[in-house]
Amino acid sequence: MAFAGNVSKTLHRLYGLFFAICIICGTCSAQEVNRKKLAAEVKAEFLHAWNGYKKYAWGHDDLKPLSKTHHDWYGQTLLMTPVDALDTMIIMGLTDEANATKQYILENLSFDKDIDVQNFEITIRLLGGLLTNYQLTNDKRFLTLAEDLGNRLLPVFNSPTGMPYRYVNLKIGKTRDPISNPAETGTLLVEFGTLSKFTGKPVFYDKAKRALVETYNRRSKIGLVGEWINVETGQWTKTDSHISGAIDSYYEYLLKCWLLFGDADCKRMWDASIVAINKYLADEVKRTMSGRPVDSAVLNELWYGHADMNTGARRATTYGALDAFFPAVLALSGDLKRAQRLQTSSYAMWAVAGIEPEQFDYRARKITSPGYPLRPEIVEATYYLYQFTKDSRHLQTGELLWKQFVQYCRTDVAYAALKNVMTKEKSDSMQSFLFAETFKYFYLLFAPPDTLDFRNIIFNTEAHPIRKFK
């Protein structure tokens, strides 16, 4: 039995790698994918995880699925999972669950708490979630909560540069931690800008826009940003440049804020940034067999690695689960050729262990960080690419990702992160983005085309959809 199981796992991985190559070559014949059945499966598994949360962690931020206990980020609940999950319930048509969750949030969520919170995480999860829930339900109580939260977060921008501190006390407005990163200084305008549009108060847009511009203005002469920066002095403290965590969504929001608000400054900053990204971070790798290069150009892989922000010198050849958002951004920008090539690399990374690792050295062909915290980015990119191309091979690959995700991460009560994608050992963690992003993107990939108006909405980086402003 053990031998049969190992053979099965090996076949899964080989199929995944084979299909990744087929995406490049365009040689796979598209097989019919039962989208209706798969959408129903995703909805059922969402409810499985949600019911586990309700049974063992109701009213708290997260469920710990192995110990069947709860976790609150700051010692007091901010209802992270209910707020993050509500719009997914609405999109899935889970009306009874959505109504009950909505009522619970409106009756119990309060930000009048003497706790220091991380501005970036609270913005993308809670502020973004509240704004989307207001737009989907037209219940102004969500907007009231969002405005209260926005006002409590505003002190983070009171630095000499206008770039935000990382933490703020929700009750007294005291800030701390001036060493931040582009993702945390530049991934705020979608949410604060939307709050500004809904309330008619320019301060929210202006503060977040200035933070984004100040981050961009400190790029190097070759057009790259670094990984860590002091928001008081404006000096970089780490000059490693990449598209991974700590930088990733900064680039995402340059593009999305142009598309969401029609902000020409954001378009200008995106246009300049993508040139530098493609010049210094992109890495062409020729696949080899038996130690010899493969002559066929279709097997040349595209990855994005690390470089020094000042010189462009290659610093590392790692790519991971967080980097896998970039094909979606490339597709959204109109660069479908690069998007599909990079997505193929993401698929190949997933295929190594049958599920993606947190970090992978693409030249050494080695997993360098083996965890999997239930991240959504590769699914997000699959959804975007299918929306733009209608190529059913992305549905096929999405089905494979879904089956393996369920196989390795499902527990008796919910879903659990993996400590190690090679051994499939689980971790006692199930963050709220499972509901906000991972299940949502899987569902939207297979759901009927009219489920969401993809062309007229922009997802924030936590997958909360917001309608474009005219």
N, C-alpha and C positions, 0 to 999 in steps of 0.2 A: 504493500500500500504506500509506504514512504517513497519507494522508487517511482511508483506511478505518479505520486504527487509532484515529485521533483521534475519528472518528464513534462507534466502538464505546465508547471511554472516556466520551464525552459522554452516550451513551445509558445507560451504567451509572449515571452520576451522576444523570441525570434520573429514572431508575427508582427509585433510592434515595430521592431527595427526594419523588417521588410516593408511594412506599410509606410514608414517614414521615408524610405528610399523611393517608394512608388510615388509619393507626393511630389518629389523633385522630378522624377522621370516622366510622370504623367502616364504611366503604363498600366496602372491598376484599373480594371474594369469596375465601374461603380456598381456595388451590390445594393439592393433595396434595403433601406433602413426603416423599420417600423417605428416611425416617429411618435405616433399616438401611444403605442405601448410603452416606449421609453419615457415619454413625458409623464405618463401615469406612474411609472416606477419611481421617477425622481420625486414626484409629489408624495408618494407613499413613504419614501425614505426620509423626506423632509419631516413628515408627521411622526415617523418613528423617532427621529432625533429630538423633535420638539416635545413629544410626549415624555421622553426621558428627562428633558430639561424641566418640564412642568412637575414631574413626579418627585425629582430629587433636588431641584435647585430653584424652584419657582420664587420670583421676587428678587433673585440675586443676579449678578452680572453673568456668570458662566457656570456651566455644569462641569464637574470633574467626573468623566464617564466611567472610570475604572473603580474608583473608591465610592462612587455614587453619592458624592457630597458636592458642595458649592464653593465658588471662589468669587470674592468681590475685589476688584482691582485696588481700591483704596481703603478697604476696611468697612466702607459703607456702600450700599448698592446705588448704582446709577441706572439700573435696568438695561444694561448694555445689550443683552441678548434680545429682550422683547422689542426694544427700539430698532435694533438692526434687522430683526426678522419680519417686522410688520408689513413692510411694502412687498416683500416676497410672498407673504400669505395673500395679499390683495391681488398680486399679479397671477398667482396660481389659482385664484378663485376659491380660496379656503375661507368663505365668508364668515362662518360661525367662529372659527379660531381668530380671524382678523378682528371681528367686532368685540370679542371678549378681551383680546390683547390690547386693542385700542382703549377700551374703557379702563383697563387696569393701569395703563401708562398715564392716562389723563388724570386719574384719581390718586396716583401714588408717586409719580416722578417729581422730585424737587431737587433744585441745584443749590439750595440754601444750606450748604454743608461746609464745614471747616476742614477742607481737604485740599491738598496740592494735587492737581491733575495735569497730565501731559496734554498740552494744547493741541498738538497734531492729531492724536488718537481720538480725543473727545470731539474735535471738529469733524473729522471724516465719518465717525461712527454715529455720534449723537446729534450734532448739529445738522449734518447731512441727512440723517434718518428722519429727524423731525420735519425738516423742510420738504422732503419728498412725501412724507405722510400727510402733511398739510395740503400739498398739491393734489394728492390722490383722493383725499377725503373731503376737502374744503372745510374742514373743522378748524376754526380759527384758534382753538385752544392749543393746537400744535404750534402755530405761529407765535403765540404768546410765550410758550415754553422756549422756542428757538430764540426769540428776541432776548428773553431773560438770560439764556445761556450765552448768547453772543455778547451781551453787555458785561457779563462776568469774565469773559475771555479777553476782552479788549485790552486790559492792562499789559498783556504780553508784548504789545507793540511799543511800549514806552521804553525802548532802548535808544542809545545815541544814534544808531543807524536806521532805526525803524524796523529792522528784522526782529522777529519775536523771540523772547525767552522761551525755553522749553516747557517750564512749569508755571502754573499760577494757582493761587488759593482762591477757590470759588467764593468764599465768604468775604475775605478782606482784600483780595486783589494783589497780594504780595507775590512777586515773581522770583524765580531762581533759575539757575543753570544757563549761563550765557553761551556755553559751547554747544552749538547746534549743527545742523546739516541742511543742505538744500531742500531735501524732502520736507523737513519740518518748517523751514522758513518760506517755502514756495508752494506748498500744497494746501492753500487756504482760500484762494480767491473764488473757486467754484461755490463754496459754501457761504462765505462772508458776502460775496457779491450777490448771490441769490437772496440772502437775508436783506441786503440793502434794497434790492428791487422790490421785494415783497412789503417792506416796511416804509419805503420811501426815505430812508436815512442813509445819506452818502458816506457817513463815517465808516461803515462796515466795508464797503467797497474800497474806499480810499486807503484804509490801513493795510488791508490784505494786498492790494495792488502795489503799494509802495514796497512792501516786504518782498514781493516777487521781483520787482524791478531792481531793488537794491542787491538782491542775490545775483541777478543777471549781470549787473554792472560790475561785479567783482570777479567776473570770469577772467581767465588768463588771456594773454595776447593771441594765443592760438584758438581761443573760443571755448575752452573747457572750464567747468567748475570742479572744485575739489570735494572731499568727503565731509570735512568738519571745518566750521568757521566760528569765530568769536563774534557774537552779534553786538558786542559793545565796541570793539575796536575795528571790526570788519576784516580782520586778518585771518587767513586760512591757517588752521592748525594741523590739517592733514591734506596733502595734495594729490592723493590717489583719486583718479577720475574713472567713472564707469556708469552703467545704467542700472546698477543693482540697488539694494536697500541703502537708504540714507541719501540717495540722489534720485532714484527712479521716478517718483510721481511729480517731482519738480518739472521734468521734461513733459510729462503727461499733461500737466496743467497749463503749460505755455500754449500747447495746441488747443486744449479743450476750452480755455477761456476765450480764445478767439472765436471758436465755433459756437459757444454758448451765449456769449454777450456781444459778439461782433467787435471785440476789442482789437484795434489795429496794432497797438503796441505789442500785444501778445503774439500776433501773427509775425511781426517783425522779429521778435526775440526767438520764436520757434524756427523761423526760416534760417536765421544765422546759426542757431545751436545745432540743427540737424546736419548742417554741412560739416561742422567740427566733429560731431559724433561719428558720422560715416567715414571721415578721413582718418581719425586717430583711434577710435574704439573698435570699429569693424575689423574682423579678422577672417581672412579667407584660408580655409584649411582643406587640403586635398586628402581625401580618404585613401588609405593604403590597404593592400591585401598581401599577405605573406611578406611584409616588409617592403613591398614595391609600390610606387605610386600608381593609382588607377588613372589611365589615360583619359577616360571619358569625362568631359567637362561637367556633365550633369551630376557627378558625384563630388564635386567641390562643395564644401559646406561653408555656410556663413554663420559666424558667431560674433558676439560682442564681448570684448575682454576689458582689461584694466590698462590705463596708461597714466603717466605723469601729466598733470594738468598744464604744466609749464613747457615741457619739452615734447610731449607726445610719445615718449619712450614707453614701450610695452612693459607693464609691471606684473601682470598676472594673466593667465589664460583660463580664468574661471568664469562660469556662467551658471545660473541657478534658477530656482523656482520663482524668485522675485523678478529676475531679468525677463522671464517668459511673458511678461506683460507687453514687451516692446513690439512684437508683431501686430498686436491690436492697434497700437499708436501709429505704427507705420502704415497700416491699412487705412486708418482714419485720416491720415495725412494725404492719402492717394498713392503711396508707394507700394503697390500690391506685389510687385516682383520681389522686392527685398522682404516684405512681410511674409510671403509664402516660403521663401528660402529659410528665413530665420525660424519660422514655425516648424519647418522640417527638422531643424536642429533641436528644437525643444522636444519634438516627438522622439527623436533619437535618444535624448537624455532620459526621458521617461522610460524608454524601452530597456535601458540597461538593467533596471531592477524591477520592471513592471509597474513602477510608480516613481514620480520624480523625486530626486534628492534636493536638499536645500542648496547644495553647491556641487558643481561638477567641473573638473579640469578637462576641457575639451581636447587639448592636445595630448595630454597623458592618458586620456580615456579612463579617468579614475574619479570616483566619488570622493570628494574631500570634506563634505559635511553631510552626514547620512540621514538627518531628520526630515520629516514631512509633517508640517503643522496643519494639514488640510487646506493648503493654499489653493486659490482659484485661478491664478493668472493664466495658466496654459489653457484652461477651459474658456476663460474670457476671450483669449486670442482665437480659439477655435470658433467660437460664436461669431466674433467680428468677421473672420475670414469667410465663414459661410454666408453671412449677411451680404458681404460685398461681392462674392464670386458665385454664390449658389452652386458651388462645386460639391457634389454629394460625397466626395471622398472625405471632406471634413466631418460630415455626419458619421461616416464609417469610423473614422478615428475617434470622434467623440463618443461613439458607442463603446469602443474599446477602453477608452479612459474611464468611462462610467463604470463598466463592469469590474475593472481592476480596483477602482476607488472603493466600490462597495465590498469587494472581496477582501481587501486588506484592512479597511478602516472601520467597518461596521462592528458594533458590539451588541450585547444582548439588550442594552437600553438606549443606545445612541450611536455616536461616532467618536473615534479617538484618533488623535495625532499619532504618528509613528516616531519612535526613537531612532529606528534604523530601517531604512527601506530595503536593505539587503536581508536582514533577519525577519523583518515585519513585526518586531517587538513594538507593542503599543505604549503610548504615554498617556498619563492621566490628565489630558487637556482637550478641550473642545471650545475654541474661541468663537465669539459671536459672528465673525466673518464667514463661518461655515453657512449660516442661514442667509446672511446678507449677500454673499457673493457666490460661493461654490455651488450651492444648490440652485441659486437663481440662474447662473449662467448655464448650468447643465439643463435646467428646465427650458430656458429660452431657446437653447440650441434645437430642442426637439419639439417645442410647442408650435401651435398654428401660427402662421406668419403675422396675423393681426393681433397677437397677444400684446405686443408693445410696438409703438410707432418708432422703430429704430432710427429712422432718418431725421426725426424731429426731437429727439431727446439726447442728452449727454449724461453719461454715468459719472458720478464722482468716483474717486478711487476706491470707495467702499461699495461700489455698484448700486448706489442710490440714484435712480434716474430723475433728471430734471428737464422739463420742457425748455427748448431753446427760446430765448427772448427775442422779440421782433426788434 
